[in-house]
């Protein structure tokens, strides 16, 4: 009788699986967009510069007549913007 209970306990323990972890692992946030948008009075597309510029978000591009888009870094002094790189 003792052997039957022992065998049943061993068989029952073999059927138990440990959870691997949550299936809905939280993904890391996407990397920030290095792009910068400026609404400017005038834009020189060849030199990638603008005058009278203010920073805007990507969702405000349609509301501005002249937009300067800098893909990476930029310099801004007194409303004048120059895209770098």
Secondary structure, DSSP 8 states (H G I E B T S, - for coil): -HHHHHHHHHHHHHT-------SS-----------EEEE-SEEETTTTEEES-EEE-GGGGGG-SSEEEESS-EEEETTEEEE--
